[in-house]
Amino acid sequence: MILLSACRSNKIMQTPVRSSAVTGTFFYKQAAAMNWKSRDSFALKEILSGNIPSFLKKLSPVQVSIVDSVSGKTIHATYYVTPDYISIGNDDDWARINITPMAAQQIADSFHCFLPTRKMVNDIYRSATVKLEPVPMYAFRDSTPTMWQHHLIIEGQRKGRKGLIAGIKKDVVISGKILRDKKPDRVAIYGWHQLNGQPIQPLYTGHINWWVDYSQGIRLVYRRVKVGKEWMDYTDILKDPVLQKLLCDEEFCDFYRYSY
């Protein structure tokens, strides 16, 4: 099992030793003509073999708090997130990749993580040290070359700045809307914050779960959250009527993971 040690102060996500020489550039060259299923399979093979840049393993803390309306006490919590969206390659040649929620959930499960909620995406944006203006693209949105081009545009904006980054993608999120959508097999997306803090994408479950375009990114969150001095699994927090407000701002917070 791949675990993040809860007692480590630096919060490093433990992954397999890289056994692939596939770079970000090579991934996109190979995947250029692939359909979504083949691209998902290729990405899963690389990521689950440890082929991610080392900086992505250094998780960033996000601090949140709520006031218990009954006791009047302030409850503090800290959770840890990848500083950028899921990527493939080494530190010299890597690229953000776009995958389905099914593939994302397999990665999250393997790395002892989960996908964020709408509230968490907002809190991550507020905590980010590198906030970039979204760059919408309009042609061939679901094509692999467009995904590669969008990654390069983001890198041109970033200009080597390091730290928790936000504003560059819509997040694939977990949401109670999925369980209540009349159509099955939905994906929930949210975010893509502008520099004024307003998201371009409201919480939305209109896409089938295999739809992936250049704008959708996968942010991982370590599944154990520090609430006060206690470490708790995120599912236990979301099931608690008081504590769930640390992570979720929806009426229903009962969707925890995607199926695959």
C-alpha positions, 0 to 999 in steps of 0.5 A: 500500500502506498501511504503518506506518513501522518507524522511526517512534517514535510508530508511526502506522498510515497509512490513506487520508484519510477520504472519508466523513462517516459517524459511529458513530451513523449507521453503527448507524442505517443498519445496524440492519436489515442482515444480517451480509453487508450489515453487513460490506460497509458496515463494509469500505467505511467502514474501507477509505476511512479512516473510523476515529477518529484515536486508533485509528491511534496504536499501543500497544507491547506488550513480551514476552520469552522465555528460549531453553532451549538458549542460556539467553539472554533474547529481548526483542520489541515489537509494536504494537497498536491501542489499542482495537477496530476502530471507525468514525467521527470522534473526536467520534462513533465506535463499535466495530463487530463483523465477521466474520474474513473482513472483519477479515482484509481490513482487516488486510491493507490496513493491513499488520497481522494478528490476535493469538494467544491469548498475545498477547491475554493479554499485551495485557491485562497491558499495558493501562492501562484494564481494564474489567469485561466486561458480558455480554448475553443477548438478541439477541446477534447483532443490530446494535442489541445491538452498538450498545448494548454499545458505549454500555455500554463508553463508560459504563464508560470515562468518557473514560479514554484508553490501551490498553484491554482486558477489553471484548471477546472477540478474534477470534484466529488459532489452530492449532485452526482447521486441526485442527477437524473442521468447516470455516470456523471462527472462533477467539475468546478472551479477555474478561478479568475484573478478576481477569485470568481470561478468560471465553472460553477458546480456542474454534472452535465457531462458523461463521466468519460468526457475529458477536455483540456480544461479538467485537472485532477488534484489529489488530497491526502485522505487523512485530515488533521482536525484539532490534534486528531487525524481523521479519514475524510469519509468520517468527516463528511459523515459528521453533521458538524465536521463535514462543513470543514470540507463541504458546503453543499446540502448533501455531502454523501458522495465520497468517490467515483466507481471504476 
